[in-house]
Amino acid sequence: MTNNRGVLWDLDGVVVNTGEFHYQAWSLVLPEYGLPVTRETFQATFGMNNVGVLTTLYGPTLAPELVAEIGDRKEEAFRQAMRGHVQALPGVLDWLARLKAHGVPQALATSAPPANIDVMLDELGLWSYFDAVLSGSDLPGKPDPTLFLKAAGEIGVPPERCVVVEDAVAGVEAAKRAGMRCIAVTTTNPADILTEADVIVERLDALPLDSFEVLWDAREL
């Protein structure tokens, strides 16, 4: 069965503002391996999975085993920093409930590893809103469109009938490469580098109520 419209949500920086927790975790772990990190380089890789972050920052010379070890340690530090401090960003709960009430299939499509997803969705009680929850930690990282295309398949919606909600440059690019419309939130990046998105808002409680309808209708044949 194919649905006529769907919404794909990123997690970090869209549903939950986790940027500072990620930066703290990278800043704690990377120096132990003699790897430098600055807020600027962190910002440039936000939205990528750990393999993408480490490859982008330090090239392909790190052994896969070391990449996995660093990634695992970083995520454990991230979860420790985050527990008890998780809050949904403004407007998120209203939009999740509104879309669910209208029968719109929704998927969570995030680069975060499954353990991080579990912590955040458990603490916020959001599982019931999503028809599919996908981690891209073992998939090609954004801006590769694989994760979004897989999420669209999971909820039975053609890519051209999906709207992605993102905050990262890599995520917006992935959405567009998947042939999807995209709403970008300026939680993590300024509007002037998110211009590939169809709609850009500072926060989701400022998103006009007809925004998803307008983007879906733009795909009507």
N, C-alpha and C positions, 0 to 999 in steps of 0.2 A: 504493500500500500504506500503510495506516494502522497506526502502532504504538500500543501500549496505554498507554505511559508514557514520559515524557521528562524531562530536566533541562536547564534553561537557566541558564548561568553568566554573571554579570557578571564583569568583569576587575579593574578598579582597586578595591582594598580587599577583594576576595573571593579571587581567585587570587593576586594580588600586592599587597603593601602599598606603594602608590605615592603615598599622600597627601602626604607631605612633599616628594617630588620635584615634584608639581604645584604645591604652594604656593610652593616656591622659584622655579619657572618663572614663575608669575603675578607674584610679587613682583619679579622681575627685569625683566619686560617692561612691565607696566602703568604703572609710574611714568614710563617714557620717553614715554608718551602723555598724561601728566598725569592719569592715572586712579588713584584711591586704592584700596587693597585692604588688608584686615585679615584676620587668621586667622578671625575670627568670620564675616565675609562670605564668605570662601572656604568655610568649613565649611557654610554654608547652601546653597551651590550645588554641592557635591560630588556627582558622579553625573550632572550635566547635561552636554550637549555644549557646545562653545565658544559657539555662538550663544545657547544658553540661559543660560550664565553671564554673558555680556556684556550681554544684554538684561535679565536679572534685576537685575544690579548697576547698570547705567547707563541703563536705559530704551531705548526704540526709536529714539532720536535718532541713534545712531551709524550712519554710512553703511555699507551692506553691504560695500563694498570695504574699509573700515577694519576692520570686524569680521573679514573674511577675513584681512587682513594681520596683525592682532594675534594671531588664532588660530594662523596658520602660524608666527609667531615664537615664540609660547609653546610650541607643540609641539616645535619644534626645540630650544629650551632644555630642555624636559622630557626629550627623548631623550638629550641630551648628559649631563644629570645622572644619568640612570638606567643608562646602559650600564655593564656590569660590576658592577652592584649589585643586579641583579634576583634576588629570592628568593621562592619560593612560600611562602604562608602555611601555618601548621601544619594538617595534616590534609588539605590540598587534594590532594596527590598520591595519598594513600591512597584518598580518595573517588573521584577520577577513575578510578583503576585498578579499584576495586571495582565501580563502576557499569558500566564497559566490560566487565569479566569477566562480568557478568550480562546483557549484551546490551542495556543501556539506551541509547537514542540521547541524545547530549549535544550541545548547541550553546553556543557562546560568543556572547553578545549584549551588546555593550558600546557605550557612547557614544564610545569612543576611536577616533581616526582609524586607517586601515589601517596606516600606517607604525609607529605605536606598538604595535599588535597584533603586527606582524611581529617587532619587536625583542624583545618580552617572550616570545612563544611560541618564537622561535628560541633565545633564551638559556636557556630552561627545557626545551626539547625536548618541548613539549606538543601539537604539532599532531595526533599520532595519536589522541589521546583524543576529539577533537571531530569529529562528523559534519557540522557546519556552523559556520562562523565569520562573524559578521556585525558590521559597524561601523554604528553609528547616526549617524555624523558628518554625513551628508547626509539624515537622516530627522528627522521631528518629535522633539524631545528628550523624554526622560523628564521628567515623569510620563506623557506620552503613551504609550499601550500599543503603538504601531505596531511598534517594534523587536521586542518579545517575540512579538507575533502573527506577524510575518514569520518569526522564528526557529522557532516551532512548526510553521509550514508547511514550512520547509526540511527538518525532520527527520520530517515526516509524523505529528505527534502533535497531537490536538485540544487546544486551549488548556486545557480543564478537566482534562486528564490530564498537564499539565506542572507541575513544581515549579521555581520560580525561586530562585536563591541570590544574595542582594543584601546590600549594606551601607549604601546611601544611602536617605534618605527618599523622594526622587523615584523611585528604582528600585522600592522596595516598593510605592509607590502605583501605578506603572506595571504591576507584576505583578497587583495586585488589580483594576485597571481592565481588564486582559486576561482576567480570570476564572480566574486561576491561583493556586495555593497558593504560599507564599513562606517561605523560611528566611532570616532576617536574622542577619548576623554583626556584632558590635559593634566592628569594626575602626576605623571612622570616626566612628560616632555612638553615643551611649549608648542603652541599652535603652529608656529611658522615652520616646524619640521615635520608636521603631521598632515601636510597639505594634500597628500595622496588620498586621504579619507574623504568620504562623501559629505559627512557632517562632523563638525568639531565643536565640542562643548567643554566648558570648564568642569562641570559636574553633572551627573545624570538627573538630579532633581531640577536642572535647568533645561532639560531636553523637552522640546515641544511634544505634546501628546500625540500628534499625528506623524511623528518622525519615522517610525517603522512603516506605517502605511504608505507614506510618500516613497520610501525606498523600495518597498515591495512593488508598488504600482509602477515604478520606473522600469521594472523588469517585465511588465505585462506586454504580451505580443499584440 
